[in-house]
Amino acid sequence: MRKQRLTLPLALLAAILSSTSVLAQDYKKIHQDAILVDTHNDVLIAVMEGLDISKDLTGKTHSDLARFKQGGVDAQFFSVWSDETGTFAYANQQIDSLQAIVKRHPDQLMLANNVSDIRKAVKAGKMAALIGVEGGHMIEDDIKKLEQLHKRGARYLTLTWNNSTSWANSAMDERSGKLKDSEKGLNKLGRKIVQRMNALGMMVDLSHVGEKTFWDVMAITKKPVLVSHSSVYGINPVFRNLNDDQIKAVARNKGVIQLNFYSGFLDPNFTTRLDDFNKAHKPEIDCLKASGQNNEAVMDFLAKTYPKEVMELRPPLSLLLDHLDYVVKLVGVDYVGMGSDFDGISSAPQQLDGVQDYPLITKELLARGYTEKEIQKILGENLLRVFKANAG
């Protein structure tokens, strides 16, 4: 009897260890075999500030070339972003920077303009570099400038950032209550811009836009839409997330929602935790700011000084997958993907410290019962379908 009692647990332990080993091997292979497309990364801002993404930028950014490779990122849409002061000229400077990076590293990167280019890059063992412009203000109310950005490689335009344009309103402005009803949605120029984007094969990105703008676009677009970096309002009711009706509308349109990794968009309790942390360390924060430190430097100091507290501010990785599950249960697996917003966010879920950690998402998807085909859709094929429907 004693031997039987020992043998059964040992056999069970061996089976568990074997199963864990198989899962580890499976998720790595599945991740490697899939085409991973991230539709939103802001590392070009760091480049504009003088950083070199060919170097190891761990601790400074979420992204660099080596970590893109480590994370299995096959295609990255680099965000051309500016706050409300941004200009058409500044957008072009960022595109210049990306093109220069690709030119310096032809063994690692390839500029891509369509799905065929992405597949060629993957076959050659390179990461496809694509351009998305975040903020319609950078076309300066000029459709010709939209066309010029498309000619230079921009394959989506986020109609607004947090600031509204003269032709479309943002979610932030709409939520603020400062807009009149007549100022919400698309006006005549806005409708012409969407129609021209459809004709050009340029994806219309509905992240950041107000709900009235969202519905105005859905009423006139002839192509599937992109939501490049947003999450689920039903889990966390913040202005940047999509409600159930919007999610269903994107699915009817055959578009795709690329999930944002920002802790504040994923976790309804994150802001409270962050506020409590800031209150607890207010004397230090005030002292650092008085010495001339900017917000980024202050948060960097606090993260290094109180690593355990800062880690506990971040939600678990599982919450990102809860957002994904929510979309899948509501409309199916064909309408969701990844739009991390890395290097544009100050906090991501635990375990997601940068682009190198993408395989952990595949591991979690597999553990939740998603099939390999479904994982391939989530990681990239859903986005590629939308991209092909727009750009050919």
Residue pairs with C-beta under 8 A, 6 or more apart in sequence:
23 363
23 366
23 367
24 363
26 366
27 359
27 362
27 363
27 366
28 359
30 362
30 366
30 372
30 375
30 376
31 72
31 358
31 359
31 362
31 363
31 379
32 72
33 372
33 376
34 72
34 362
34 375
34 376
34 379
34 380
34 381
35 74
35 75
35 118
35 119
35 122
35 376
35 379
35 380
35 381
35 384
36 71
36 72
36 73
36 74
36 75
36 338
36 358
36 379
36 380
37 74
37 75
37 76
37 77
37 118
37 337
37 338
37 379
37 380
37 383
37 384
38 73
38 75
38 76
38 77
38 258
38 338
38 339
38 340
38 342
38 355
38 358
39 77
39 132
39 156
39 226
39 228
39 229
39 258
39 337
39 338
39 339
39 383
40 77
40 79
40 132
40 134
40 207
40 228
40 229
40 258
40 260
40 339
40 340
40 341
40 344
41 62
41 63
41 76
41 77
41 78
41 79
41 340
41 341
41 342
41 343
41 344
41 355
42 79
42 81
42 341
42 342
42 343
42 344
43 53
43 61
43 62
43 63
43 64
43 78
43 342
43 343
44 78
44 79
44 80
44 81
44 94
44 97
44 98
45 81
45 343
45 344
46 53
46 57
46 60
46 61
46 343
47 53
47 94
47 97
47 98
47 101
48 93
48 94
48 97
51 57
51 60
51 61
53 61
53 63
53 64
53 65
53 101
54 64
54 65
54 101
54 104
54 105
55 64
56 64
56 66
57 63
57 64
57 67
58 64
58 67
58 354
61 343
61 354
62 340
62 342
62 343
62 348
62 353
62 354
62 355
63 342
63 343
63 354
63 355
65 105
65 108
65 109
65 127
67 354
67 355
67 356
68 76
68 127
68 355
69 108
69 127
70 355
70 356
71 354
71 355
71 356
71 357
71 358
71 359
72 358
72 359
73 127
73 355
73 358
74 118
74 121
74 122
74 127
74 128
74 380
75 112
75 118
75 121
75 122
75 127
75 128
75 130
75 380
76 127
76 128
76 129
76 130
77 130
77 131
77 132
77 155
77 156
77 228
78 98
78 129
78 130
78 131
78 132
79 132
79 133
79 134
79 344
80 91
80 94
80 95
80 131
80 132
80 133
80 134
80 138
80 154
81 94
81 134
81 135
81 161
81 344
82 90
82 91
82 135
82 137
82 138
82 161
83 161
83 162
83 163
84 135
84 137
84 161
84 162
84 163
86 135
86 137
86 138
87 138
87 140
88 138
88 139
88 140
88 142
88 145
88 148
88 149
90 138
91 133
91 138
91 149
92 149
92 152
95 131
95 149
95 152
95 153
95 154
98 129
98 131
99 111
99 153
101 109
101 129
102 109
102 110
102 111
102 129
107 126
108 126
108 127
109 126
109 127
109 128
109 129
110 117
110 120
110 121
110 124
110 126
110 127
110 128
110 129
111 117
111 128
111 129
111 130
111 153
112 118
112 120
112 121
112 128
112 129
112 130
113 130
113 153
113 155
113 391
114 387
114 388
114 391
114 392
115 384
115 387
115 388
115 391
117 128
118 128
118 130
118 384
121 127
121 128
122 128
130 153
130 155
131 152
131 153
131 154
131 155
132 154
132 155
132 156
132 157
132 158
132 203
132 205
132 228
133 139
133 149
133 154
133 156
133 157
133 158
134 158
134 161
134 205
134 208
134 228
135 158
135 160
135 161
135 163
135 208
136 157
136 158
136 159
136 160
136 165
136 167
136 168
136 193
137 160
137 161
137 163
137 165
138 145
138 149
139 145
139 146
139 149
139 157
139 193
141 165
141 166
141 167
141 189
143 192
143 193
143 196
146 157
146 193
146 196
146 197
146 200
146 202
147 196
147 200
149 157
150 200
150 202
154 202
155 202
155 203
155 387
155 390
155 391
156 202
156 203
156 204
156 205
156 226
156 228
157 197
157 202
157 203
157 204
157 205
158 205
158 206
158 207
158 208
158 209
158 228
159 165
159 168
159 190
159 193
159 194
159 204
159 205
159 206
159 208
159 209
159 213
159 217
160 168
160 169
160 170
160 171
160 208
160 209
160 210
160 213
161 170
161 208
162 170
162 171
162 172
162 173
162 208
163 170
163 172
163 173
164 170
164 173
164 179
164 183
164 210
165 190
166 187
166 189
167 186
167 187
167 188
167 189
167 190
167 193
168 185
168 186
168 187
168 190
168 193
168 209
168 210
168 213
169 179
169 183
169 184
169 185
169 209
169 210
169 212
169 213
170 208
170 209
170 210
170 213
171 208
171 209
171 210
171 211
171 239
171 240
172 208
172 239
172 240
173 179
173 210
174 184
174 210
174 211
174 212
174 213
174 239
175 210
175 239
179 210
184 210
184 212
184 213
185 210
185 212
185 213
185 215
185 216
186 194
186 213
186 216
186 217
186 220
190 213
190 216
191 216
191 220
194 204
194 217
194 220
194 221
195 220
195 222
197 203
197 204
198 204
198 221
198 222
198 223
198 390
201 223
201 390
201 391
201 392
202 390
202 391
203 223
203 225
203 226
203 386
203 387
203 390
203 391
204 217
204 221
204 223
204 225
204 226
205 225
205 226
205 227
205 228
206 213
206 214
206 217
206 225
206 226
206 227
206 230
206 250
207 227
207 228
207 229
207 230
207 240
207 260
207 339
208 230
208 240
209 217
211 243
211 246
214 246
214 249
215 249
217 225
218 225
218 249
218 253
221 253
223 389
223 390
224 253
224 254
224 255
224 256
224 385
224 386
224 389
224 390
225 250
225 253
225 255
225 386
226 255
226 256
226 258
226 383
226 386
227 242
227 250
227 255
227 256
227 257
227 258
227 339
228 258
228 339
229 258
229 259
229 260
229 339
229 340
229 341
229 344
230 240
230 241
230 242
230 257
230 258
230 259
230 260
230 265
230 339
231 240
231 241
231 242
231 259
231 260
231 262
231 265
231 266
231 323
232 241
232 242
232 247
232 323
232 326
232 327
233 241
233 242
233 243
233 244
233 246
234 243
234 244
234 326
235 241
235 266
235 268
235 319
235 322
235 323
235 326
236 265
236 266
236 267
236 268
237 268
238 264
238 265
240 260
240 265
241 265
242 250
242 257
244 330
247 257
247 327
247 330
247 331
247 335
248 330
248 331
250 256
250 257
250 331
250 335
251 330
251 331
251 332
251 334
251 335
254 335
254 385
254 386
254 389
255 335
255 386
256 335
256 336
256 337
256 382
256 383
256 385
256 386
257 327
257 335
257 336
257 337
258 336
258 337
258 338
258 339
258 383
259 320
259 323
259 324
259 327
259 336
259 337
259 338
259 339
260 266
260 339
260 340
260 341
260 345
261 320
261 340
261 341
261 342
261 345
261 348
261 349
261 352
262 341
262 345
262 346
262 347
262 348
263 270
263 313
263 314
263 315
263 345
263 347
263 348
263 349
264 270
264 271
264 274
264 347
266 315
266 319
266 320
266 323
266 349
267 315
267 319
269 315
270 313
270 314
270 315
270 347
273 312
273 313
274 313
274 347
277 302
277 309
277 310
277 313
278 285
281 302
281 306
284 301
284 302
285 298
285 302
288 297
288 298
288 301
289 298
293 301
299 346
302 310
303 310
311 350
313 347
314 347
314 348
314 349
314 350
315 349
315 350
316 349
316 350
317 349
317 350
317 351
317 352
317 360
317 361
317 364
318 364
319 349
320 349
320 352
320 361
321 361
321 364
321 365
321 368
324 336
324 365
324 378
325 368
327 335
327 336
328 336
333 370
333 374
333 377
333 378
333 382
334 377
334 382
334 385
335 382
336 378
336 382
337 378
337 379
337 380
337 382
337 383
338 358
338 361
338 378
338 379
338 380
340 348
340 352
340 355
342 348
342 354
342 355
351 357
351 360
352 360
352 361
361 379
362 375
362 379
365 374
365 375
365 378
366 375
370 378
